[in-house]
Amino acid sequence: MLLVSEPVLGADERAALAAVIDSGWVTMGDRVHEFEQVFARMHGADESIAVGSCTAALHLILHALGIGPGDEVLVPSLTFVATANAVLYVGARPVFVDVDSTAVPLMSLDDAKAKCTSRTKAVILVHFAGYLADREDWQAFARSKDLHLVEDAAHAPGLPAVGTFGEAAAFSFYGNKNMTTAEGGAIITRSRALSDMIRRARSHGMTSNTRQRLASRSPDYDVTMLGFNYRMDELRAAVGLVQLRKLPGWNDTRRHLSHYYRRLILEFCPSVMVPFDASWLSAHHIFPIVVPKAADRQSLIDQLREAGVQTTVHYPPVHRLTFYSDLYPSTPLPNTEDFAQRELTLPLHPGMTPADVEHVVHSLAVALGAPLLTSAVA
Ligand SMILES: *Cc1c(COP(=O)(O)O)cnc(C)c1O
């Protein structure tokens, strides 16, 4: 079965893990520090903060920005549930914003303006599928309304522009992301005050860590705030350092495969719409398509599965999940709902070849009932 996503892990990662085990130091040491530096450099930042997950990263950012009860945060509904959950963790209210259109399924600036109130404190942008939101537009909006701008960059690691939009950006290294540490995340912020606060909150609000106490004469520490345990460990950082070296090449492969998909779909599945366009700046995390209104999506999923092709849906909209629709009933987001009903995510990962793309498009064309085209693609 050709999977929607698949981590690339091998001998280099195995060797890196063995070296950590042999070193005898397993958490928050030199490798975490080095990982933070290399990750920051890749995004043109002075520093980054490694954490246990992107969810932890989002929580730490909102916590450090002082967002809390009574505040509202604008978020897309077309995202993974963690984006909205982080807002609830700090006691604030996520306000769901529609996407622009089926062709550009990124958070709509117009709808964000319409939903901005005196209680709105921040906006979380999601670079859906890896396609970057418009930086200038969102910065101007955030400035004019005095809002904190936060990036959920789980889909877009490795692009220098990512992490430069606003106060801070959160990244994910979960197993199905562009690079992985199994579980893991990172934060980029260019604010010193924010990074000091986040570093302390990451580890129980303590003024020093185990490594620093080893290096100093004083075993003493203080706790200056209510913190969390959102640390990254040396094993993950060691795998992350290997993956970081490979990320630019993998993102190139993703781009080539995406462009090939676009060309073949335009030619052989003309009723299918591919969001964005080939020139849109992207880390190509996933490859979403929009099937025709008349098509039966479940039947396409079944037929592709028969042909050995896994597909998924990104995303069931967060505002329609039971937990959220119970909390906030009647949140109409027509563009998000239309997109989510017709979206299908095709396999995209750096282990794929152009022949795999041909097989997927061929199978899709057959499933859509375009038998005349089959021999042409095959
Ligand atoms: C994967 C993902 C997250 C959560 O990442 P974790 O590292 O699993 O916590 C958050 N937001 C988006 C958009 C994601 O795709």
The ligand as a Gaussian input file, in Angstrom:
#p B3LYP/6-31G(d) Opt

LIG

0 1
 C        0.546000      17.813000      13.648000
 C       -0.039000      19.160000      13.917000
 C       -0.073000      19.715000      15.199000
 C        0.314000      18.937000      16.433000
 O        1.609000      18.508000      16.418000
 P        2.145000      17.530000      17.582000
 O        3.626000      17.637000      17.442000
 O        1.624000      16.170000      17.274000
 O        1.648000      18.059000      18.872000
 C       -0.542000      20.997000      15.350000
 N       -0.980000      21.709000      14.301000
 C       -0.997000      21.204000      13.053000
 C       -1.476000      22.062000      11.926000
 C       -0.533000      19.905000      12.824000
 O       -0.566000      19.403000      11.580000

